[in-house]
Amino acid sequence: MGEMSSFQLGVVGALFLSVASSVSIVICNKALMSNLGFPFATTLTSWHLMVTFCTLHTAQRLNFFESKSIDTKTVMLFGILNGVSIGLLNLSLGFNSIGFYQMTKLAIIPFTVLLETLFLNKQFSRKIKFALFLLLVGVGIASVTDLQLNLVGTILSLLAIVTTCVGQILTNTIQKRLNVSSTQLLYQSAPFQAAILFVSGPLVDQFLTKQNVFAFKYSPLVLGFIVLSCLIAVSVNFSTFLVIGKTSPVTYQVLGHLKTCLILGFGYTLLHDPFTERNIIGILIAICGMGLYSFFCTQESKKKQSPDLSLVSQIKEKDATQLLGHPDKESHEAKKSTKDSVV
């Protein structure tokens, strides 16, 4: 019971860290890109990953965690896949309208459910599916505005969905099958993710923004926000691997849509972004969906635990019966022996 409560506390802590860090970095990056005119999102992500690796390397040297070797080919392919998915998401945003990009993000949940059902034999109950559907409808109402389709943008969105889903499923699968922690996996894969984005980032950003990241005039204020963004990103990357490892890719995506609702709320409160009744209705529906998802997951988790507990109690009862049975048998044999000797 102590281990279970400790695990649940760890999950809650990971979820809180993920939400807090993600909302913080979105606000920081919005100020950096919208107010200070720094539009190089992909290159900035490569810097995030480089700082994350350097931070984890320092922590490993100081013995905060033990490095565990993982098959180089597995880590390399995993890191490159995650790096490519980030680049594709940014390209999808560049080639599509904001509304279609939001639809792309919404499609990640049903596609993840489909992949886990087909390839990992994972079962999702009707209640869970209903909660996810309610969540997606709410987020769609709150965030999707216009839907402008084009062939290149649609292909990029499909590729972004596939690579993101596979990357998140592998994040969970690798941690469990190879028995590595989220910190160990992030430490091993971050250099490869950073490398692929460090090479492709400036090209992608120049293609999307028509500006050169190396020709940009970096003022002290811009540099300060970049450093702050990189520091927050360490927490974002760490909590992402932690949440997916402790829960599931679907739960992480549900959490991501909670962040979307919070960011919309913060944008209205702090940045005075336009907010309509449609946004409010959508956010309320999405929160209902998240609440139901959490409630149904907790119920199903308790049902799975109850057979295990009953099995343990049966084993204990059997062991107790055997232990109690031996003295009776010995006593019976002792009595029989005494009777024989008297005779």
C-alpha positions in Angstrom: 0.0 0.0 0.0 2.9 2.3 0.8 4.4 1.7 -2.7 1.1 2.4 -4.3 0.5 5.7 -2.5 4.1 6.7 -3.3 3.5 5.9 -7.0 0.2 7.9 -7.1 2.0 10.8 -5.4 4.7 10.6 -8.1 2.1 10.6 -10.9 0.4 13.7 -9.4 3.8 15.5 -9.0 4.7 14.6 -12.6 1.4 15.9 -13.9 1.6 19.2 -12.0 5.2 19.7 -13.1 4.2 19.1 -16.7 1.3 21.5 -16.6 3.2 24.3 -14.8 6.3 24.1 -17.0 4.4 23.9 -20.3 2.1 26.8 -19.5 5.2 28.8 -18.4 7.2 28.1 -21.5 4.2 29.0 -23.8 3.9 32.4 -22.1 7.6 32.9 -22.3 7.8 31.9 -26.0 4.8 34.0 -26.9 6.5 37.0 -25.4 9.7 36.1 -27.3 8.1 35.5 -30.7 5.1 37.9 -30.7 6.5 40.9 -28.7 10.2 40.7 -29.4 10.0 39.4 -33.0 12.0 36.2 -32.6 10.2 33.7 -34.9 12.7 30.8 -35.1 10.7 28.1 -33.3 12.5 25.0 -34.6 16.0 26.4 -33.9 14.9 27.4 -30.4 13.7 23.8 -29.8 17.2 22.5 -30.7 18.7 24.9 -28.2 16.1 23.6 -25.6 17.3 20.1 -26.1 21.0 21.0 -26.1 20.5 22.8 -22.7 18.5 19.8 -21.4 21.3 17.4 -22.3 24.0 19.6 -20.7 21.9 20.0 -17.6 21.3 16.2 -17.3 25.0 15.5 -18.0 26.0 17.8 -15.2 23.4 16.1 -12.9 24.8 12.7 -13.9 28.3 13.8 -13.1 27.2 15.0 -9.7 25.6 11.5 -9.1 22.0 12.8 -9.0 21.1 9.8 -11.2 22.9 6.8 -12.6 23.4 6.6 -16.4 22.2 3.4 -17.9 23.4 2.3 -21.3 20.8 1.6 -23.9 21.3 0.0 -27.4 22.7 2.8 -29.5 20.6 2.0 -32.5 17.4 2.1 -30.5 18.3 5.4 -28.9 19.5 7.0 -32.1 16.3 6.0 -34.1 14.1 7.1 -31.1 15.9 10.5 -30.9 15.8 11.2 -34.6 12.1 10.2 -34.7 11.2 12.7 -32.0 13.3 15.4 -33.6 11.6 14.8 -37.0 8.1 14.9 -35.4 8.9 18.4 -33.9 10.1 19.6 -37.2 7.0 18.3 -39.0 4.7 19.9 -36.4 6.3 23.2 -37.0 6.1 22.8 -40.8 2.5 21.8 -40.4 1.8 25.0 -38.6 3.6 26.9 -41.3 1.7 25.4 -44.2 -1.7 25.2 -42.6 -4.2 27.6 -41.0 -4.2 27.7 -37.1 -7.6 25.9 -37.2 -6.2 23.0 -39.2 -3.1 22.8 -37.1 -5.3 22.5 -34.0 -7.3 19.7 -35.7 -3.9 18.0 -36.3 -3.2 18.1 -32.6 -6.7 16.8 -31.8 -6.2 13.9 -34.1 -3.2 12.6 -32.1 -5.4 11.1 -29.4 -7.7 8.9 -31.6 -4.7 7.9 -33.7 -2.7 6.9 -30.6 -5.7 4.9 -29.3 -5.9 3.1 -32.7 -2.2 2.3 -32.8 -2.1 1.0 -29.2 -5.2 -1.1 -29.9 -3.8 -2.6 -33.1 -0.2 -3.2 -32.2 -0.1 -3.3 -28.4 -3.4 -5.1 -27.8 -4.4 -2.4 -25.3 -8.2 -2.2 -24.6 -10.0 1.1 -24.1 -13.5 0.9 -22.6 -16.5 2.7 -24.0 -16.5 5.0 -21.0 -12.9 6.1 -21.7 -13.7 6.6 -25.4 -16.7 8.7 -24.5 -14.7 10.9 -22.2 -12.0 11.3 -24.8 -14.6 12.2 -27.4 -16.2 14.8 -25.1 -12.7 16.2 -24.4 -11.9 16.5 -28.2 -15.2 18.1 -28.9 -14.7 20.7 -26.2 -11.1 21.6 -27.2 -12.3 21.7 -30.9 -15.0 24.2 -30.0 -12.7 26.3 -27.9 -9.6 26.4 -30.2 -10.5 25.5 -33.8 -11.6 28.5 -35.9 -10.9 28.2 -39.6 -10.2 25.1 -41.6 -8.3 25.8 -44.8 -7.1 22.7 -46.6 -4.1 22.3 -49.0 -2.4 19.2 -50.2 1.1 19.8 -48.9 -0.2 21.0 -45.5 -2.4 17.9 -45.2 0.5 15.5 -46.0 2.7 17.3 -43.5 0.0 17.1 -40.8 -0.5 13.3 -41.4 3.2 12.7 -41.1 3.4 14.9 -38.0 0.5 12.9 -36.4 2.1 9.5 -37.2 5.6 10.4 -36.0 4.3 12.1 -32.8 2.1 9.1 -31.9 4.8 6.6 -32.5 7.4 8.7 -30.6 5.1 9.0 -27.6 4.2 5.3 -27.6 7.9 4.4 -27.8 8.7 6.7 -24.9 6.4 4.6 -22.8 7.3 1.3 -24.2 11.1 1.7 -24.1 11.0 2.8 -20.4 9.0 -0.3 -19.4 10.6 -2.9 -21.6 14.2 -1.8 -21.0 13.6 -0.9 -17.4 15.0 2.6 -17.7 13.8 5.8 -16.0 12.5 8.8 -17.8 15.7 10.7 -16.9 18.0 8.0 -18.2 16.0 7.8 -21.5 16.0 11.5 -22.0 19.7 11.8 -21.2 20.5 9.1 -23.8 18.2 10.5 -26.6 18.4 14.3 -26.1 21.7 14.6 -28.1 20.2 12.9 -31.2 17.0 15.0 -31.0 19.1 18.2 -30.6 21.5 17.2 -33.5 18.7 16.6 -36.0 17.0 19.9 -35.1 20.2 21.8 -34.9 21.0 20.9 -38.5 17.4 21.2 -39.9 16.1 24.0 -37.6 17.7 27.0 -39.3 16.6 25.7 -42.7 13.0 25.0 -41.6 12.8 28.4 -39.9 14.3 30.3 -42.9 11.8 28.5 -45.2 8.9 29.4 -43.0 9.8 32.9 -41.9 12.1 34.1 -44.8 14.6 35.2 -42.2 18.0 33.9 -41.2 18.4 33.0 -37.5 22.1 33.8 -37.6 21.5 37.3 -39.1 19.0 38.2 -36.3 20.0 41.1 -34.0 20.1 39.6 -30.5 19.4 42.3 -27.9 20.0 41.6 -24.2 16.3 41.3 -23.6 15.9 38.7 -26.4 18.9 36.8 -25.1 17.4 36.9 -21.6 14.1 35.4 -22.8 16.0 32.7 -24.8 17.9 31.7 -21.7 14.7 31.6 -19.6 12.9 29.6 -22.3 15.8 27.1 -22.4 15.8 26.7 -18.6 12.0 26.1 -18.5 12.4 23.6 -21.4 14.6 21.4 -19.2 11.6 21.0 -16.9 9.2 20.6 -19.9 11.3 17.8 -21.5 11.9 16.0 -18.2 8.2 16.1 -17.2 7.1 14.9 -20.6 9.2 11.7 -20.4 8.2 11.3 -16.8 4.4 11.6 -17.4 4.4 9.3 -20.4 6.5 6.7 -18.5 4.3 6.8 -15.4 1.0 6.9 -17.2 0.4 6.5 -21.0 0.7 8.5 -24.2 -3.1 9.0 -24.3 -3.1 10.5 -20.7 -0.2 12.8 -21.7 -2.3 14.0 -24.7 -5.3 14.6 -22.4 -3.0 16.6 -20.2 -1.8 18.5 -23.2 -5.3 19.6 -24.0 -5.7 20.7 -20.3 -2.7 22.9 -21.0 -4.4 24.3 -24.1 -7.4 25.3 -22.0 -5.2 26.9 -19.3 -3.2 28.8 -21.9 -6.4 30.2 -23.5 -7.5 31.3 -20.0 -4.1 32.8 -19.2 -4.0 34.5 -22.6 -7.4 36.2 -21.9 -6.5 37.1 -18.3 -2.8 38.2 -18.6 -2.4 39.1 -22.3 -6.0 40.3 -23.0 -6.5 38.0 -25.9 -10.0 38.0 -27.5 -12.3 35.6 -25.6 -15.9 34.6 -26.7 -18.8 32.6 -25.3 -17.7 29.8 -27.7 -14.3 29.6 -26.0 -15.9 29.4 -22.6 -18.4 26.7 -23.7 -15.6 24.7 -25.3 -13.3 24.9 -22.3 -16.2 23.8 -19.9 -17.0 20.8 -22.2 -13.3 19.9 -22.4 -12.9 20.1 -18.6 -15.9 17.8 -18.2 -14.3 15.3 -20.6 -11.0 15.5 -18.6 -12.8 14.9 -15.3 -14.7 11.9 -16.7 -11.5 10.5 -18.2 -9.7 10.8 -14.8 -12.7 9.3 -13.0 -13.1 6.3 -15.3 -9.3 5.7 -15.3 -9.3 5.6 -11.5 -12.2 3.2 -11.4 -10.7 0.8 -13.9 -7.3 1.0 -12.1 -9.1 0.0 -8.8 -10.8 -2.9 -10.6 -7.5 -4.2 -11.9 -5.9 -3.9 -8.5 -8.8 -5.7 -6.6 -8.2 -9.2 -8.3 -4.5 -8.9 -7.4 -5.3 -8.1 -3.8 -7.7 -11.0 -3.5 -5.1 -13.3 -5.1 -2.5 -12.2 -2.6 -5.0 -12.7 0.3 -5.8 -16.2 -1.0 -2.1 -17.1 -1.1 -1.6 -15.8 2.4 -4.6 -17.8 3.7 -3.3 -20.9 2.0 0.2 -20.4 3.5 -1.4 -19.8 6.9 -3.5 -23.0 6.6 -0.4 -25.0 5.7 1.5 -23.5 8.6 -1.3 -24.3 11.0 -1.8 -27.7 9.5 1.7 -29.0 10.2 1.5 -28.6 14.0 -1.8 -30.6 14.0 -0.2 -33.3 11.9 2.8 -33.5 14.2 0.5 -33.5 17.3 -1.6 -36.3 15.8 1.6 -38.3 15.0 2.9 -37.7 18.5 -0.3 -38.9 20.1 -0.3 -42.0 17.8 3.3 -42.7 18.8 2.5 -42.3 22.5 -0.5 -44.6 22.2 1.6 -47.3 20.4 4.3 -47.1 23.1 1.7 -47.5 25.9 0.3 -50.6 24.1 
